């Protein structure tokens, strides 16, 4: 009976405080794959991190190299902090990345180099990111230099 109560209590704690949202960690960024994906090295293990709530241009799309370069300038060879938000279908961490106390996800949107991924960006701060995206669009910076840039999710769908 006592063991069952302990297991029940542990299950409730895990339900209320899921591990992915319960901690942040710091590791060195060892690779930048594109404008919204990095690889970090923690101890001896490398982990892929997708930046939460944003979607940058895909390889072959306008501004994909610029987005990758911008992200690389912010994180490559630096110790960064990751706040996990989710795990994707491939088992990779989806998180908010900080470099020198700068919210990298936010900065990429502000620079006009990524869309807020409306389908997945559901946290309250996403409203601010949408405002930053709109400001970049109105100012014509980054990918918003084009009148109607193709969002990455449409680009992927068209090229399947």
C-alpha positions in Angstrom: 0.0 0.0 0.0 2.8 2.4 0.9 4.6 1.7 -2.4 1.4 2.4 -4.4 1.0 5.8 -2.6 4.6 6.8 -3.4 4.1 5.8 -7.1 0.8 7.7 -7.3 2.4 10.8 -5.7 5.4 10.5 -8.2 3.0 10.2 -11.1 1.1 13.3 -10.0 4.3 15.3 -9.7 5.5 14.3 -13.1 2.0 15.2 -14.6 2.0 18.6 -13.0 5.7 19.3 -13.6 6.8 17.6 -16.8 10.6 17.1 -17.1 10.9 18.9 -20.4 9.6 22.1 -18.8 11.2 21.6 -15.4 14.8 22.6 -16.2 17.2 24.5 -18.4 20.7 23.5 -19.2 23.9 25.0 -20.7 26.1 23.4 -23.3 28.4 24.4 -26.1 27.0 24.9 -29.6 29.1 22.8 -32.0 27.1 23.1 -35.2 24.4 25.2 -36.9 22.4 23.2 -39.4 20.1 26.0 -40.6 18.4 29.0 -39.3 16.4 27.2 -36.6 18.4 24.0 -35.8 21.7 23.6 -33.9 23.7 20.8 -32.3 25.0 21.2 -28.8 27.6 19.2 -26.9 26.9 18.4 -23.3 29.7 16.3 -21.8 30.3 13.6 -24.4 26.8 13.6 -26.0 25.7 15.7 -28.9 22.1 16.8 -29.1 20.1 18.4 -31.8 18.0 21.4 -30.7 15.2 22.9 -32.8 14.4 26.5 -31.9 10.9 26.7 -30.4 8.1 28.7 -32.1 10.0 29.7 -35.2 10.5 28.4 -38.7 13.4 29.8 -40.8 13.8 29.4 -44.5 14.8 26.0 -45.8 18.0 25.2 -47.6 17.4 26.3 -51.2 15.0 29.1 -50.2 15.8 32.8 -50.3 17.4 34.0 -47.0 18.2 30.4 -45.8 22.0 31.2 -45.8 21.4 34.5 -44.2 19.3 33.0 -41.4 21.9 30.3 -40.8 24.7 32.8 -40.7 22.8 35.1 -38.3 22.1 32.1 -36.0 25.7 31.0 -36.2 27.0 34.5 -35.3 24.8 34.3 -32.1 25.6 30.8 -30.9 28.4 28.9 -32.7 31.2 27.9 -30.3 29.5 29.6 -27.4 28.1 28.1 -24.3 24.4 28.6 -24.6 21.4 28.0 -22.4 18.5 25.9 -23.6 15.0 26.0 -22.0 13.2 22.9 -23.3 9.6 23.4 -24.4 8.9 20.1 -26.1 10.3 17.0 -27.8 9.7 16.6 -31.5 8.6 13.4 -33.3 12.3 12.5 -33.9 13.2 12.8 -30.2 15.0 16.1 -30.5 14.6 18.9 -28.0 12.6 21.9 -29.1 13.5 24.9 -26.9 14.3 28.5 -26.4 17.9 29.3 -26.8 19.8 32.0 -25.0 23.3 33.3 -25.8 24.7 35.9 -23.5 21.2 36.5 -22.0 19.8 37.2 -25.5 16.7 35.2 -26.5 18.0 33.8 -29.9 14.6 32.6 -31.1 13.2 36.1 -30.6 16.2 37.8 -32.3 15.9 35.8 -35.4 12.2 36.8 -35.8 13.1 40.4 -35.0 15.8 40.4 -37.7 13.2 39.2 -40.3 14.9 35.9 -40.8 12.1 33.5 -39.6 8.4 33.2 -39.3 6.7 32.7 -36.0 5.5 29.1 -36.4 1.8 29.8 -35.5 0.9 26.2 -35.5 3.3 25.5 -32.6 4.1 28.8 -30.9 1.4 28.8 -28.3 3.0 30.3 -25.3 2.0 33.8 -24.1 5.3 35.4 -25.3 4.5 34.3 -28.9 2.2 37.3 -29.1 5.3 39.6 -28.8 7.1 37.5 -31.4 4.2 38.0 -33.8 4.5 41.8 -33.2 8.2 41.6 -34.0 7.5 39.6 -37.2 4.9 42.2 -38.2 7.3 45.0 -37.5 10.0 43.3 -39.6 7.5 42.8 -42.4 6.4 46.4 -42.4 10.0 47.6 -42.3 10.9 45.3 -45.2 13.9 43.7 -43.4 15.3 40.3 -44.0 13.1 37.9 -45.9 10.4 40.6 -45.8 12.2 42.4 -48.6 10.1 40.2 -50.8 6.5 41.1 -51.2 5.2 37.6 -50.6 7.9 35.3 -49.3 7.0 31.6 -49.2 6.8 30.2 -45.6 9.1 27.2 -45.0 6.1 24.9 -44.3 4.7 25.7 -47.7 8.1 25.3 -49.3 8.5 21.8 -47.7 5.0 20.8 -48.8 5.6 21.9 -52.4 8.9 20.1 -52.6 7.9 16.7 -51.3 
